[in-house]
C-alpha cells in the first residue's frame, strides 16, 4: 500500500486496483512466456487483456490523483465514478479468470505443461484475491 488511508476506503480500493491491474498486465506476459506453443487464439486474447489492463491501471492512477487533490472532499460524481471503475475492474478480472479457465481446459499447450499449469493457477488465485479485496473494501 502506498498511502495512509484513514477512513478513505475509496482511495484504498483505487490503490489496490492500480497495483492489481499492473500485476494482471504482467501476468499476461508470464503466461505467454511460460507456455511454449500456446495456441494463437489464447496469445491474442492475452495481448488484448494486456492492453485493457494497462488502460485500467492508467484510469486508476488518474482517479487516485483526483481523489488526493480533492483533499477528502469527494463529490458525489467522483464517488460514483470510482465505484463504477471498481465494478468494471472486478468484471475485467472475472473475465480474465474465465480466459484462464478456458486455457486450463482447452489448451493442449497448457495441458501438456505442468509448469505452465502451476503458474496459471497461481495467477488465477491472485486475480481472485483482487476481486475479494475490492469487494470487501467497498
N, CA, C and O atoms as a GROMACS GRO file, in nm:
protein
  552
    1UNK      N    1   0.083  -0.118   0.000
    1UNK     CA    2   0.000   0.000   0.000
    1UNK      C    3   0.088   0.125   0.000
    1UNK      O    4   0.191   0.131   0.067
    2UNK      N    5   0.044   0.222  -0.076
    2UNK     CA    6   0.125   0.341  -0.092
    2UNK      C    7   0.081   0.457  -0.002
    2UNK      O    8   0.158   0.551   0.017
    3UNK      N    9  -0.037   0.452   0.051
    3UNK     CA   10  -0.092   0.567   0.121
    3UNK      C   11  -0.146   0.528   0.258
    3UNK      O   12  -0.181   0.412   0.282
    4UNK      N   13  -0.152   0.626   0.346
    4UNK     CA   14  -0.225   0.609   0.471
    4UNK      C   15  -0.369   0.646   0.442
    4UNK      O   16  -0.396   0.756   0.394
    5UNK      N   17  -0.460   0.557   0.470
    5UNK     CA   18  -0.596   0.576   0.424
    5UNK      C   19  -0.690   0.638   0.525
    5UNK      O   20  -0.782   0.711   0.487
    6UNK      N   21  -0.669   0.609   0.652
    6UNK     CA   22  -0.769   0.654   0.748
    6UNK      C   23  -0.902   0.592   0.712
    6UNK      O   24  -0.912   0.470   0.695
    7UNK      N   25  -1.003   0.673   0.700
    7UNK     CA   26  -1.137   0.624   0.667
    7UNK      C   27  -1.164   0.624   0.516
    7UNK      O   28  -1.274   0.591   0.473
    8UNK      N   29  -1.066   0.660   0.437
    8UNK     CA   30  -1.088   0.674   0.294
    8UNK      C   31  -1.072   0.540   0.222
    8UNK      O   32  -0.968   0.512   0.163
    9UNK      N   33  -1.176   0.458   0.228
    9UNK     CA   34  -1.171   0.328   0.163
    9UNK      C   35  -1.169   0.339   0.011
    9UNK      O   36  -1.118   0.249  -0.056
   10UNK      N   37  -1.224   0.446  -0.045
   10UNK     CA   38  -1.220   0.460  -0.189
   10UNK      C   39  -1.078   0.477  -0.239
   10UNK      O   40  -1.041   0.423  -0.343
   11UNK      N   41  -0.997   0.552  -0.166
   11UNK     CA   42  -0.857   0.567  -0.204
   11UNK      C   43  -0.784   0.433  -0.189
   11UNK      O   44  -0.700   0.398  -0.272
   12UNK      N   45  -0.816   0.361  -0.086
   12UNK     CA   46  -0.753   0.230  -0.065
   12UNK      C   47  -0.787   0.134  -0.178
   12UNK      O   48  -0.699   0.065  -0.229
   13UNK      N   49  -0.912   0.129  -0.218
   13UNK     CA   50  -0.952   0.035  -0.323
   13UNK      C   51  -0.893   0.078  -0.458
   13UNK      O   52  -0.862  -0.006  -0.541
   14UNK      N   53  -0.877   0.208  -0.479
   14UNK     CA   54  -0.811   0.254  -0.601
   14UNK      C   55  -0.665   0.212  -0.604
   14UNK      O   56  -0.613   0.171  -0.707
   15UNK      N   57  -0.600   0.223  -0.489
   15UNK     CA   58  -0.461   0.181  -0.479
   15UNK      C   59  -0.448   0.032  -0.508
   15UNK      O   60  -0.358  -0.009  -0.580
   16UNK      N   61  -0.538  -0.047  -0.454
   16UNK     CA   62  -0.539  -0.191  -0.482
   16UNK      C   63  -0.561  -0.217  -0.631
   16UNK      O   64  -0.493  -0.300  -0.690
   17UNK      N   65  -0.656  -0.145  -0.690
   17UNK     CA   66  -0.686  -0.165  -0.832
   17UNK      C   67  -0.564  -0.130  -0.918
   17UNK      O   68  -0.530  -0.202  -1.012
   18UNK      N   69  -0.497  -0.019  -0.886
   18UNK     CA   70  -0.378   0.017  -0.962
   18UNK      C   71  -0.274  -0.095  -0.955
   18UNK      O   72  -0.220  -0.137  -1.058
   19UNK      N   73  -0.248  -0.143  -0.835
   19UNK     CA   74  -0.149  -0.249  -0.817
   19UNK      C   75  -0.187  -0.376  -0.892
   19UNK      O   76  -0.105  -0.433  -0.963
   20UNK      N   77  -0.313  -0.420  -0.875
   20UNK     CA   78  -0.352  -0.548  -0.933
   20UNK      C   79  -0.370  -0.542  -1.083
   20UNK      O   80  -0.348  -0.643  -1.151
   21UNK      N   81  -0.408  -0.428  -1.138
   21UNK     CA   82  -0.416  -0.417  -1.283
   21UNK      C   83  -0.276  -0.423  -1.344
   21UNK      O   84  -0.257  -0.480  -1.452
   22UNK      N   85  -0.178  -0.365  -1.276
   22UNK     CA   86  -0.039  -0.376  -1.322
   22UNK      C   87   0.005  -0.522  -1.315
   22UNK      O   88   0.069  -0.573  -1.407
   23UNK      N   89  -0.030  -0.590  -1.204
   23UNK     CA   90   0.005  -0.731  -1.190
   23UNK      C   91  -0.060  -0.816  -1.299
   23UNK      O   92   0.006  -0.898  -1.362
   24UNK      N   93  -0.188  -0.794  -1.321
   24UNK     CA   94  -0.258  -0.874  -1.422
   24UNK      C   95  -0.199  -0.849  -1.561
   24UNK      O   96  -0.188  -0.941  -1.643
   25UNK      N   97  -0.161  -0.723  -1.588
   25UNK     CA   98  -0.096  -0.692  -1.715
   25UNK      C   99   0.032  -0.774  -1.729
   25UNK      O  100   0.057  -0.834  -1.834
   26UNK      N  101   0.113  -0.777  -1.624
   26UNK     CA  102   0.237  -0.856  -1.626
   26UNK      C  103   0.207  -1.006  -1.636
   26UNK      O  104   0.284  -1.080  -1.697
   27UNK      N  105   0.098  -1.048  -1.576
   27UNK     CA  106   0.062  -1.190  -1.580
   27UNK      C  107   0.034  -1.237  -1.722
   27UNK      O  108   0.058  -1.353  -1.755
   28UNK      N  109  -0.019  -1.148  -1.806
   28UNK     CA  110  -0.042  -1.189  -1.945
   28UNK      C  111   0.089  -1.227  -2.013
   28UNK      O  112   0.095  -1.320  -2.092
   29UNK      N  113   0.194  -1.152  -1.980
   29UNK     CA  114   0.327  -1.183  -2.035
   29UNK      C  115   0.383  -1.312  -1.976
   29UNK      O  116   0.443  -1.393  -2.047
   30UNK      N  117   0.363  -1.330  -1.847
   30UNK     CA  118   0.413  -1.450  -1.780
   30UNK      C  119   0.350  -1.575  -1.841
   30UNK      O  120   0.418  -1.674  -1.867
   31UNK      N  121   0.221  -1.570  -1.864
   31UNK     CA  122   0.152  -1.685  -1.923
   31UNK      C  123   0.207  -1.713  -2.063
   31UNK      O  124   0.238  -1.828  -2.096
   32UNK      N  125   0.219  -1.610  -2.144
   32UNK     CA  126   0.269  -1.630  -2.280
   32UNK      C  127   0.411  -1.685  -2.279
   32UNK      O  128   0.445  -1.772  -2.360
   33UNK      N  129   0.494  -1.636  -2.188
   33UNK     CA  130   0.634  -1.679  -2.185
   33UNK      C  131   0.655  -1.814  -2.119
   33UNK      O  132   0.756  -1.880  -2.144
   34UNK      N  133   0.562  -1.856  -2.035
   34UNK     CA  134   0.578  -1.985  -1.966
   34UNK      C  135   0.507  -2.099  -2.037
   34UNK      O  136   0.510  -2.213  -1.991
   35UNK      N  137   0.443  -2.069  -2.150
   35UNK     CA  138   0.366  -2.171  -2.220
   35UNK      C  139   0.408  -2.175  -2.368
   35UNK      O  140   0.339  -2.121  -2.454
   36UNK      N  141   0.520  -2.240  -2.396
   36UNK     CA  142   0.560  -2.253  -2.536
   36UNK      C  143   0.452  -2.324  -2.616
   36UNK      O  144   0.392  -2.421  -2.570
   37UNK      N  145   0.427  -2.275  -2.737
   37UNK     CA  146   0.329  -2.338  -2.824
   37UNK      C  147   0.185  -2.303  -2.790
   37UNK      O  148   0.092  -2.365  -2.841
   38UNK      N  149   0.166  -2.204  -2.704
   38UNK     CA  150   0.029  -2.163  -2.670
   38UNK      C  151  -0.044  -2.122  -2.798
   38UNK      O  152   0.008  -2.048  -2.882
   39UNK      N  153  -0.163  -2.173  -2.811
   39UNK     CA  154  -0.241  -2.150  -2.931
   39UNK      C  155  -0.260  -1.999  -2.956
   39UNK      O  156  -0.276  -1.921  -2.863
   40UNK      N  157  -0.257  -1.962  -3.085
   40UNK     CA  158  -0.262  -1.819  -3.122
   40UNK      C  159  -0.389  -1.751  -3.071
   40UNK      O  160  -0.386  -1.633  -3.038
   41UNK      N  161  -0.498  -1.824  -3.064
   41UNK     CA  162  -0.622  -1.767  -3.010
   41UNK      C  163  -0.600  -1.714  -2.868
   41UNK      O  164  -0.642  -1.603  -2.836
   42UNK      N  165  -0.533  -1.793  -2.784
   42UNK     CA  166  -0.508  -1.751  -2.647
   42UNK      C  167  -0.402  -1.642  -2.640
   42UNK      O  168  -0.411  -1.551  -2.557
   43UNK      N  169  -0.302  -1.650  -2.726
   43UNK     CA  170  -0.200  -1.546  -2.731
   43UNK      C  171  -0.266  -1.412  -2.764
   43UNK      O  172  -0.234  -1.309  -2.703
   44UNK      N  173  -0.357  -1.413  -2.860
   44UNK     CA  174  -0.427  -1.290  -2.900
   44UNK      C  175  -0.514  -1.236  -2.787
   44UNK      O  176  -0.514  -1.116  -2.760
   45UNK      N  177  -0.588  -1.324  -2.720
   45UNK     CA  178  -0.671  -1.281  -2.608
   45UNK      C  179  -0.585  -1.221  -2.496
   45UNK      O  180  -0.621  -1.120  -2.436
   46UNK      N  181  -0.472  -1.284  -2.469
   46UNK     CA  182  -0.383  -1.232  -2.364
   46UNK      C  183  -0.328  -1.095  -2.402
   46UNK      O  184  -0.314  -1.008  -2.316
   47UNK      N  185  -0.297  -1.075  -2.528
   47UNK     CA  186  -0.248  -0.944  -2.574
   47UNK      C  187  -0.358  -0.838  -2.557
   47UNK      O  188  -0.330  -0.725  -2.519
   48UNK      N  189  -0.481  -0.876  -2.587
   48UNK     CA  190  -0.593  -0.782  -2.568
   48UNK      C  191  -0.611  -0.748  -2.421
   48UNK      O  192  -0.634  -0.632  -2.387
   49UNK      N  193  -0.601  -0.848  -2.335
   49UNK     CA  194  -0.611  -0.822  -2.191
   49UNK      C  195  -0.495  -0.734  -2.144
   49UNK      O  196  -0.515  -0.646  -2.060
   50UNK      N  197  -0.376  -0.757  -2.196
   50UNK     CA  198  -0.262  -0.674  -2.157
   50UNK      C  199  -0.292  -0.527  -2.182
   50UNK      O  200  -0.268  -0.443  -2.096
   51UNK      N  201  -0.343  -0.496  -2.298
   51UNK     CA  202  -0.378  -0.358  -2.333
   51UNK      C  203  -0.489  -0.305  -2.243
   51UNK      O  204  -0.482  -0.191  -2.196
   52UNK      N  205  -0.590  -0.386  -2.220
   52UNK     CA  206  -0.703  -0.344  -2.136
   52UNK      C  207  -0.659  -0.321  -1.991
   52UNK      O  208  -0.702  -0.225  -1.927
   53UNK      N  209  -0.574  -0.409  -1.939
   53UNK     CA  210  -0.523  -0.390  -1.803
   53UNK      C  211  -0.440  -0.262  -1.794
   53UNK      O  212  -0.446  -0.191  -1.694
   54UNK      N  213  -0.363  -0.233  -1.897
   54UNK     CA  214  -0.284  -0.110  -1.899
   54UNK      C  215  -0.374   0.013  -1.893
   54UNK      O  216  -0.344   0.108  -1.822
   55UNK      N  217  -0.483   0.010  -1.967
   55UNK     CA  218  -0.578   0.122  -1.966
   55UNK      C  219  -0.642   0.137  -1.828
   55UNK      O  220  -0.658   0.249  -1.779
   56UNK      N  221  -0.678   0.026  -1.766
   56UNK     CA  222  -0.740   0.033  -1.633
   56UNK      C  223  -0.640   0.082  -1.529
   56UNK      O  224  -0.678   0.158  -1.439
   57UNK      N  225  -0.516   0.042  -1.540
   57UNK     CA  226  -0.414   0.091  -1.448
   57UNK      C  227  -0.402   0.243  -1.461
   57UNK      O  228  -0.394   0.315  -1.361
   58UNK      N  229  -0.400   0.292  -1.584
   58UNK     CA  230  -0.392   0.436  -1.607
   58UNK      C  231  -0.512   0.510  -1.550
   58UNK      O  232  -0.497   0.617  -1.492
   59UNK      N  233  -0.630   0.453  -1.566
   59UNK     CA  234  -0.752   0.515  -1.511
   59UNK      C  235  -0.746   0.516  -1.358
   59UNK      O  236  -0.789   0.613  -1.295
   60UNK      N  237  -0.693   0.410  -1.299
   60UNK     CA  238  -0.680   0.406  -1.153
   60UNK      C  239  -0.588   0.518  -1.106
   60UNK      O  240  -0.618   0.586  -1.007
   61UNK      N  241  -0.477   0.536  -1.174
   61UNK     CA  242  -0.384   0.643  -1.137
   61UNK      C  243  -0.451   0.779  -1.148
   61UNK      O  244  -0.435   0.864  -1.060
   62UNK      N  245  -0.525   0.798  -1.254
   62UNK     CA  246  -0.597   0.925  -1.273
   62UNK      C  247  -0.695   0.949  -1.159
   62UNK      O  248  -0.701   1.059  -1.105
   63UNK      N  249  -0.771   0.847  -1.121
   63UNK     CA  250  -0.868   0.862  -1.012
   63UNK      C  251  -0.800   0.882  -0.877
   63UNK      O  252  -0.850   0.956  -0.793
   64UNK      N  253  -0.686   0.817  -0.856
   64UNK     CA  254  -0.610   0.839  -0.732
   64UNK      C  255  -0.566   0.984  -0.723
   64UNK      O  256  -0.582   1.047  -0.619
   65UNK      N  257  -0.510   1.036  -0.831
   65UNK     CA  258  -0.463   1.175  -0.831
   65UNK      C  259  -0.578   1.272  -0.807
   65UNK      O  260  -0.563   1.369  -0.733
   66UNK      N  261  -0.692   1.248  -0.870
   66UNK     CA  262  -0.809   1.333  -0.850
   66UNK      C  263  -0.857   1.326  -0.706
   66UNK      O  264  -0.893   1.428  -0.647
   67UNK      N  265  -0.858   1.206  -0.650
   67UNK     CA  266  -0.903   1.187  -0.512
   67UNK      C  267  -0.809   1.259  -0.415
   67UNK      O  268  -0.855   1.324  -0.321
   68UNK      N  269  -0.681   1.247  -0.437
   68UNK     CA  270  -0.584   1.313  -0.348
   68UNK      C  271  -0.600   1.465  -0.357
   68UNK      O  272  -0.598   1.534  -0.255
   69UNK      N  273  -0.617   1.517  -0.479
   69UNK     CA  274  -0.634   1.662  -0.495
   69UNK      C  275  -0.762   1.712  -0.431
   69UNK      O  276  -0.771   1.830  -0.395
   70UNK      N  277  -0.860   1.626  -0.416
   70UNK     CA  278  -0.988   1.669  -0.358
   70UNK      C  279  -0.980   1.687  -0.206
   70UNK      O  280  -1.070   1.743  -0.145
   71UNK      N  281  -0.869   1.639  -0.146
   71UNK     CA  282  -0.846   1.652  -0.002
   71UNK      C  283  -0.966   1.604   0.080
   71UNK      O  284  -1.017   1.676   0.167
   72UNK      N  285  -1.011   1.482   0.051
   72UNK     CA  286  -1.121   1.417   0.124
   72UNK      C  287  -1.256   1.485   0.107
   72UNK      O  288  -1.350   1.455   0.181
   73UNK      N  289  -1.268   1.575   0.010
   73UNK     CA  290  -1.398   1.636  -0.019
   73UNK      C  291  -1.445   1.583  -0.154
   73UNK      O  292  -1.448   1.655  -0.254
   74UNK      N  293  -1.482   1.454  -0.154
   74UNK     CA  294  -1.519   1.388  -0.278
   74UNK      C  295  -1.661   1.424  -0.319
   74UNK      O  296  -1.754   1.410  -0.240
   75UNK      N  297  -1.676   1.468  -0.440
   75UNK     CA  298  -1.809   1.499  -0.491
   75UNK      C  299  -1.886   1.368  -0.511
   75UNK      O  300  -1.825   1.262  -0.527
   76UNK      N  301  -2.018   1.376  -0.511
   76UNK     CA  302  -2.096   1.256  -0.540
   76UNK      C  303  -2.062   1.197  -0.678
   76UNK      O  304  -2.064   1.076  -0.696
   77UNK      N  305  -2.032   1.283  -0.774
   77UNK     CA  306  -1.996   1.237  -0.908
   77UNK      C  307  -1.866   1.158  -0.905
   77UNK      O  308  -1.856   1.053  -0.968
   78UNK      N  309  -1.766   1.208  -0.831
   78UNK     CA  310  -1.638   1.137  -0.821
   78UNK      C  311  -1.657   1.003  -0.750
   78UNK      O  312  -1.600   0.902  -0.792
   79UNK      N  313  -1.735   1.002  -0.644
   79UNK     CA  314  -1.761   0.876  -0.574
   79UNK      C  315  -1.827   0.774  -0.668
   79UNK      O  316  -1.791   0.656  -0.668
   80UNK      N  317  -1.922   0.822  -0.747
   80UNK     CA  318  -1.990   0.734  -0.842
   80UNK      C  319  -1.892   0.683  -0.947
   80UNK      O  320  -1.894   0.565  -0.983
   81UNK      N  321  -1.805   0.772  -0.998
   81UNK     CA  322  -1.705   0.732  -1.097
   81UNK      C  323  -1.610   0.626  -1.041
   81UNK      O  324  -1.575   0.530  -1.110
   82UNK      N  325  -1.570   0.643  -0.916
   82UNK     CA  326  -1.480   0.546  -0.853
   82UNK      C  327  -1.550   0.412  -0.839
   82UNK      O  328  -1.492   0.308  -0.872
   83UNK      N  329  -1.673   0.413  -0.791
   83UNK     CA  330  -1.747   0.287  -0.776
   83UNK      C  331  -1.769   0.218  -0.910
   83UNK      O  332  -1.756   0.096  -0.920
   84UNK      N  333  -1.801   0.295  -1.012
   84UNK     CA  334  -1.820   0.240  -1.146
   84UNK      C  335  -1.689   0.179  -1.197
   84UNK      O  336  -1.689   0.071  -1.256
   85UNK      N  337  -1.578   0.249  -1.172
   85UNK     CA  338  -1.447   0.199  -1.214
   85UNK      C  339  -1.413   0.068  -1.142
   85UNK      O  340  -1.365  -0.027  -1.205
   86UNK      N  341  -1.438   0.063  -1.012
   86UNK     CA  342  -1.405  -0.059  -0.937
   86UNK      C  343  -1.493  -0.175  -0.983
   86UNK      O  344  -1.444  -0.287  -0.996
   87UNK      N  345  -1.619  -0.150  -1.007
   87UNK     CA  346  -1.706  -0.256  -1.058
   87UNK      C  347  -1.655  -0.307  -1.194
   87UNK      O  348  -1.657  -0.427  -1.219
   88UNK      N  349  -1.610  -0.216  -1.280
   88UNK     CA  350  -1.555  -0.255  -1.410
   88UNK      C  351  -1.424  -0.332  -1.391
   88UNK      O  352  -1.397  -0.427  -1.465
   89UNK      N  353  -1.343  -0.292  -1.294
   89UNK     CA  354  -1.217  -0.361  -1.266
   89UNK      C  355  -1.242  -0.504  -1.221
   89UNK      O  356  -1.174  -0.597  -1.263
   90UNK      N  357  -1.341  -0.520  -1.135
   90UNK     CA  358  -1.378  -0.653  -1.086
   90UNK      C  359  -1.428  -0.739  -1.203
   90UNK      O  360  -1.388  -0.854  -1.217
   91UNK      N  361  -1.515  -0.682  -1.286
   91UNK     CA  362  -1.569  -0.755  -1.400
   91UNK      C  363  -1.457  -0.796  -1.496
   91UNK      O  364  -1.458  -0.906  -1.551
   92UNK      N  365  -1.360  -0.706  -1.515
   92UNK     CA  366  -1.247  -0.737  -1.603
   92UNK      C  367  -1.167  -0.855  -1.547
   92UNK      O  368  -1.129  -0.945  -1.622
   93UNK      N  369  -1.142  -0.854  -1.418
   93UNK     CA  370  -1.069  -0.965  -1.357
   93UNK      C  371  -1.148  -1.095  -1.367
   93UNK      O  372  -1.089  -1.201  -1.387
   94UNK      N  373  -1.279  -1.088  -1.352
   94UNK     CA  374  -1.362  -1.207  -1.368
   94UNK      C  375  -1.353  -1.262  -1.510
   94UNK      O  376  -1.349  -1.384  -1.530
   95UNK      N  377  -1.350  -1.174  -1.610
   95UNK     CA  378  -1.336  -1.217  -1.748
   95UNK      C  379  -1.198  -1.280  -1.772
   95UNK      O  380  -1.186  -1.377  -1.846
   96UNK      N  381  -1.096  -1.223  -1.709
   96UNK     CA  382  -0.961  -1.278  -1.720
   96UNK      C  383  -0.958  -1.420  -1.661
   96UNK      O  384  -0.896  -1.510  -1.717
   97UNK      N  385  -1.024  -1.439  -1.548
   97UNK     CA  386  -1.031  -1.571  -1.487
   97UNK      C  387  -1.103  -1.669  -1.580
   97UNK      O  388  -1.064  -1.786  -1.590
   98UNK      N  389  -1.207  -1.623  -1.648
   98UNK     CA  390  -1.274  -1.709  -1.745
   98UNK      C  391  -1.180  -1.753  -1.856
   98UNK      O  392  -1.182  -1.868  -1.898
   99UNK      N  393  -1.097  -1.659  -1.904
   99UNK     CA  394  -0.999  -1.694  -2.006
   99UNK      C  395  -0.899  -1.796  -1.952
   99UNK      O  396  -0.864  -1.892  -2.020
  100UNK      N  397  -0.855  -1.774  -1.830
  100UNK     CA  398  -0.762  -1.869  -1.767
  100UNK      C  399  -0.825  -2.008  -1.758
  100UNK      O  400  -0.760  -2.108  -1.789
  101UNK      N  401  -0.951  -2.013  -1.717
  101UNK     CA  402  -1.020  -2.142  -1.708
  101UNK      C  403  -1.028  -2.210  -1.845
  101UNK      O  404  -1.010  -2.331  -1.856
  102UNK      N  405  -1.054  -2.130  -1.949
  102UNK     CA  406  -1.059  -2.187  -2.084
  102UNK      C  407  -0.922  -2.242  -2.125
  102UNK      O  408  -0.914  -2.349  -2.184
  103UNK      N  409  -0.816  -2.168  -2.093
  103UNK     CA  410  -0.682  -2.216  -2.127
  103UNK      C  411  -0.653  -2.347  -2.055
  103UNK      O  412  -0.596  -2.440  -2.114
  104UNK      N  413  -0.691  -2.354  -1.928
  104UNK     CA  414  -0.663  -2.475  -1.850
  104UNK      C  415  -0.737  -2.597  -1.903
  104UNK      O  416  -0.688  -2.709  -1.893
  105UNK      N  417  -0.855  -2.576  -1.960
  105UNK     CA  418  -0.934  -2.690  -2.008
  105UNK      C  419  -0.919  -2.715  -2.157
  105UNK      O  420  -0.931  -2.830  -2.201
  106UNK      N  421  -0.893  -2.611  -2.237
  106UNK     CA  422  -0.897  -2.625  -2.383
  106UNK      C  423  -0.761  -2.621  -2.451
  106UNK      O  424  -0.749  -2.665  -2.565
  107UNK      N  425  -0.660  -2.569  -2.384
  107UNK     CA  426  -0.530  -2.554  -2.449
  107UNK      C  427  -0.445  -2.679  -2.432
  107UNK      O  428  -0.415  -2.721  -2.320
  108UNK      N  429  -0.408  -2.738  -2.544
  108UNK     CA  430  -0.319  -2.854  -2.539
  108UNK      C  431  -0.181  -2.814  -2.486
  108UNK      O  432  -0.118  -2.890  -2.413
  109UNK      N  433  -0.136  -2.694  -2.522
  109UNK     CA  434  -0.005  -2.647  -2.475
  109UNK      C  435  -0.002  -2.635  -2.323
  109UNK      O  436   0.100  -2.663  -2.260
  110UNK      N  437  -0.112  -2.593  -2.264
  110UNK     CA  438  -0.121  -2.582  -2.118
  110UNK      C  439  -0.135  -2.721  -2.055
  110UNK      O  440  -0.067  -2.753  -1.958
  111UNK      N  441  -0.222  -2.802  -2.111
  111UNK     CA  442  -0.244  -2.938  -2.056
  111UNK      C  443  -0.116  -3.019  -2.052
  111UNK      O  444  -0.099  -3.103  -1.964
  112UNK      N  445  -0.027  -2.995  -2.148
  112UNK     CA  446   0.096  -3.073  -2.157
  112UNK      C  447   0.214  -3.008  -2.086
  112UNK      O  448   0.328  -3.050  -2.105
  113UNK      N  449   0.189  -2.908  -2.005
  113UNK     CA  450   0.297  -2.834  -1.941
  113UNK      C  451   0.261  -2.810  -1.794
  113UNK      O  452   0.188  -2.716  -1.762
  114UNK      N  453   0.311  -2.894  -1.706
  114UNK     CA  454   0.277  -2.881  -1.563
  114UNK      C  455   0.324  -2.749  -1.504
  114UNK      O  456   0.256  -2.691  -1.419
  115UNK      N  457   0.439  -2.701  -1.549
  115UNK     CA  458   0.488  -2.572  -1.500
  115UNK      C  459   0.390  -2.461  -1.537
  115UNK      O  460   0.354  -2.379  -1.452
  116UNK      N  461   0.347  -2.458  -1.662
  116UNK     CA  462   0.250  -2.357  -1.705
  116UNK      C  463   0.121  -2.368  -1.625
  116UNK      O  464   0.063  -2.267  -1.587
  117UNK      N  465   0.076  -2.490  -1.600
  117UNK     CA  466  -0.046  -2.509  -1.520
  117UNK      C  467  -0.031  -2.448  -1.381
  117UNK      O  468  -0.121  -2.380  -1.332
  118UNK      N  469   0.084  -2.472  -1.319
  118UNK     CA  470   0.107  -2.418  -1.185
  118UNK      C  471   0.110  -2.266  -1.187
  118UNK      O  472   0.052  -2.201  -1.101
  119UNK      N  473   0.178  -2.211  -1.286
  119UNK     CA  474   0.186  -2.064  -1.298
  119UNK      C  475   0.048  -2.005  -1.322
  119UNK      O  476   0.009  -1.908  -1.257
  120UNK      N  477  -0.026  -2.064  -1.412
  120UNK     CA  478  -0.158  -2.012  -1.448
  120UNK      C  479  -0.254  -2.023  -1.330
  120UNK      O  480  -0.333  -1.932  -1.305
  121UNK      N  481  -0.250  -2.134  -1.258
  121UNK     CA  482  -0.335  -2.147  -1.140
  121UNK      C  483  -0.299  -2.044  -1.032
  121UNK      O  484  -0.387  -1.991  -0.964
  122UNK      N  485  -0.171  -2.015  -1.017
  122UNK     CA  486  -0.128  -1.911  -0.922
  122UNK      C  487  -0.182  -1.775  -0.966
  122UNK      O  488  -0.231  -1.698  -0.883
  123UNK      N  489  -0.172  -1.746  -1.093
  123UNK     CA  490  -0.223  -1.619  -1.146
  123UNK      C  491  -0.374  -1.609  -1.124
  123UNK      O  492  -0.425  -1.503  -1.089
  124UNK      N  493  -0.443  -1.719  -1.143
  124UNK     CA  494  -0.588  -1.721  -1.120
  124UNK      C  495  -0.620  -1.683  -0.976
  124UNK      O  496  -0.708  -1.601  -0.951
  125UNK      N  497  -0.547  -1.742  -0.882
  125UNK     CA  498  -0.570  -1.712  -0.740
  125UNK      C  499  -0.543  -1.565  -0.709
  125UNK      O  500  -0.612  -1.506  -0.626
  126UNK      N  501  -0.445  -1.507  -0.774
  126UNK     CA  502  -0.415  -1.366  -0.749
  126UNK      C  503  -0.527  -1.276  -0.800
  126UNK      O  504  -0.562  -1.178  -0.733
  127UNK      N  505  -0.583  -1.306  -0.916
  127UNK     CA  506  -0.696  -1.227  -0.965
  127UNK      C  507  -0.817  -1.246  -0.875
  127UNK      O  508  -0.892  -1.151  -0.851
  128UNK      N  509  -0.838  -1.367  -0.826
  128UNK     CA  510  -0.947  -1.391  -0.732
  128UNK      C  511  -0.925  -1.310  -0.604
  128UNK      O  512  -1.021  -1.257  -0.546
  129UNK      N  513  -0.801  -1.299  -0.560
  129UNK     CA  514  -0.769  -1.221  -0.441
  129UNK      C  515  -0.807  -1.075  -0.463
  129UNK      O  516  -0.869  -1.014  -0.375
  130UNK      N  517  -0.771  -1.018  -0.578
  130UNK     CA  518  -0.809  -0.879  -0.605
  130UNK      C  519  -0.960  -0.861  -0.600
  130UNK      O  520  -1.010  -0.766  -0.539
  131UNK      N  521  -1.032  -0.952  -0.662
  131UNK     CA  522  -1.179  -0.941  -0.661
  131UNK      C  523  -1.230  -0.941  -0.516
  131UNK      O  524  -1.314  -0.859  -0.480
  132UNK      N  525  -1.180  -1.032  -0.436
  132UNK     CA  526  -1.224  -1.042  -0.297
  132UNK      C  527  -1.190  -0.918  -0.217
  132UNK      O  528  -1.274  -0.869  -0.140
  133UNK      N  529  -1.070  -0.866  -0.232
  133UNK     CA  530  -1.029  -0.748  -0.154
  133UNK      C  531  -1.108  -0.626  -0.199
  133UNK      O  532  -1.150  -0.546  -0.115
  134UNK      N  533  -1.130  -0.611  -0.329
  134UNK     CA  534  -1.207  -0.496  -0.378
  134UNK      C  535  -1.351  -0.501  -0.330
  134UNK      O  536  -1.406  -0.399  -0.289
  135UNK      N  537  -1.411  -0.618  -0.333
  135UNK     CA  538  -1.548  -0.631  -0.285
  135UNK      C  539  -1.556  -0.605  -0.135
  135UNK      O  540  -1.652  -0.545  -0.087
  136UNK      N  541  -1.456  -0.650  -0.060
  136UNK     CA  542  -1.454  -0.630   0.085
  136UNK      C  543  -1.440  -0.483   0.121
  136UNK      O  544  -1.511  -0.433   0.208
  137UNK      N  545  -1.349  -0.414   0.053
  137UNK     CA  546  -1.326  -0.273   0.083
  137UNK      C  547  -1.450  -0.191   0.053
  137UNK      O  548  -1.487  -0.103   0.130
  138UNK      N  549  -1.514  -0.220  -0.060
  138UNK     CA  550  -1.635  -0.145  -0.095
  138UNK      C  551  -1.750  -0.182  -0.004
  138UNK      O  552  -1.860  -0.129  -0.019
   0.00000   0.00000   0.00000
